[in-house]
């Protein structure tokens, strides 16, 4: 029984002793070390003890602060301070009258992540990651079967005062081109301003290019894209490569560009594209005008042409109104010419959300079976 009482008293004393340690530690941490020398000799032993306690506590605090600093540095250094990310999503719903599949209302989406980093303040490392299921009608959306996919990766950097160079993969060879067009329609057919082939609109894989600021509004650019993942390699007689160049001019209210491309395939084709635009001095009163014309000259097949004209009012009420007409792709010589007509209106709900209704008509072989489409696209950026 006496042993039990002694054990019980010990258990009562332990918390009390622990409670005394906290204020003693706090007192030790608040000791003014500069006053140590003024303590009397009779307090020397006690002062030294307090000094040692404070020193040990300072060392402990230093270690904790160092550990915390390392954790903070790890978190801050996980990504470069110059790295930025932007996100966008598009939702579209609509129908196309004239086809069995289009009579029904269908909905699609597209999603995109763009990452950008600068290492010198003048260069740019860019990665685009896409997802979406928009592959029907005139929806200009990502089509990756609902899977995230790297849509392009590139590094752009200056070379001197007037030259800019880029290298990348899954990029268009025309990345540094300045095609003279200010029309911004949402459809998939007319958004290339009539020069989808000469501007190398489809990347084959490896890509590179450069642009040079000639001065007085003139810019020259070259581009290349090829499939370097096959055994044929790049720039070989067995592989398919695309290369070209562009000369463009931009003034205050108008611009023009001439684009050339050599597309290697089973039937090598040379393309020439001509583009131009004019913008009014005061937005809203008159529309801007964009035109495009392209000629294709294959080695053995018939020549082809395509053209485009687009009008756009940038301040039509609270939004932007545009209308365009053009051929449905390239039309070979002696083949019937089928046209597409479209009109759209884009207005912003707020800084990160906009809505774009679109109506279009596409001619077919039978004038009674022209395709009419209506869709509404809602875009988010964040």
DANORGI-V671668 format. One record per helix or strand. SS is the DSSP state (alpha for helix, beta for strand). FROM is the first residue (numbers start at 1). TO is the last residue. If there is no record, write none. Layout:
{{SS;FROM;TO} {SS;FROM;TO}}
//
This chain:
{{alpha;2;29} {alpha;33;38} {alpha;41;76} {beta;84;97} {beta;106;117} {beta;124;133} {beta;139;139} {beta;143;143} {beta;149;159} {beta;163;169} {beta;187;187} {beta;206;215} {beta;218;226} {beta;241;250} {beta;254;263} {beta;269;278} {beta;283;283} {beta;286;286} {beta;288;298} {beta;304;316} {beta;319;327} {beta;331;332} {beta;339;350} {beta;353;362} {alpha;367;369} {beta;371;381}}
//
